[in-house]
Amino acid sequence: MTDTAVPGEFALCLTHDVDRVYKTYQSPYYAVLERDPSHLRSLVTGERPYWQFEELMALEDELDVRSSWYVLDEQSLLRDRSPREWLRPESWKLYAGRYDPTDPELADVFRALERGGWEVGLHGSYESADDRERLRAEKRTLEGILEGSVVGGRQHYLNLAGRRSWEHHRAIGLEYDASYGSSTNYGFDGRYDVLRPFDDSFVVFPLTLMERALLPSAPSLEWAWRECRRLLEEAHDHDAVMTVLWHPRYMNENEFPGYRTLYERLIREARAMGAWIGPCRECHELLEARREASSQR
Ligand SMILES: [Zn+2]
């Protein structure tokens, strides 16, 4: 049996967590903190520096790849949380920057992604990690926007309630989760394959690299690139599934220099090394086809 460029060989899964699409709530905070009034401009002029959907779609289209976008339906601080929580800084971080995925402009974007061959998956809200009904409701909201069904996703902040979260995921009809990993460390940690917590078709994609775990502490962009290159070689040598997370707002080169360049270079290099590249959903389908074929042999 021969299969060409199918996961099980070297695969690179591309994912984007859509945490924020507006900069609104962060601007005054960062302008004060960094004494940089340019952050206020996005409030005044109505520019939307974190709205990177079209940019990123165009980039991936040019590179001839598709990816997974995980959409968040976070609770509203003022509507859903108690006044006691309004004054806590953590609450603002979690809830105040939220967007409404059913907002017509956003819903259009998500449908455009779906129609264009991208995967639109669920970015389970912070509290949903151990709340099956909330998770189910969030999936339903997203499916109300899309034409097809949602088959997988990642929990916000990689927040997992251990194996219970995966039980919730499976119970509401998800086929994979991509939350297993770290926001401060990167690498394979000796784990080159996907996990199967129930020994069935439900798959967990370990997160190999989140951009934030690498770039802010990198001495230079070139150094960061060498780390990426090293991970790709490791993936290649072990026929690994490598999963990377780039938050869309980091594609704004003015605010986050280097992130976009690194992402692009990663994809070009992976292609040159013969990797299969795509969304987790497609990778899962290919893994399933492979698993079925091998069980019939
Ligand atoms: Zn998130």
Residues whose N, C-alpha, C, O or C-beta is under 5 A from the ligand:
A	BS01	ZN	D17 D19 H156 Y157
